[in-house]
């Protein structure tokens, strides 16, 4: 019995359809991934996870690192105040809370500044740019003609608008782009300056007492069995 072998055309026609698969060039696939963000922003990309602008013109920051008496609360507050153009006293800190703070993992050595500080620098710079843009629209001028001092945006003709007036319109529920460059160190007025550290002051008195005398210890030799 002779079997008739189908031709290639007949075989493909019998399948009804052909599935074509292909893979992207690795470089193209990598370009489609989310851009790498600096510091702890890489794992905590939402802007409102780091900063909130309040109706009274202040700002609240949400660090994911723990204050252990090393002074990072003050350092991170200085970084945020610098980038936001706010007085240090008008930047509040919500101590680390697992229900609210960004997940920055463990607190260790100088990583709080390297990762958390970097994140707040870029987040603060971006929030400042957003506020500047909102003020420009409200005042009807170009953003690059405005100046900011102590949380107040001023135009060349003397008109002003404060952060508190813009707070309701600020939408920070967005991903950080890190496209806004933080201020260069040469322009810093708060960062790098000596200031009080409430965290250290409290920990040295009641929170973490260090100089209290321990009760006397009774020392005694081993008890040996009677002969």
Order of alpha helices (4+ residues) and beta strands (2+ residues): alpha-alpha-beta-beta-alpha-beta-alpha-beta-beta-beta-alpha-alpha
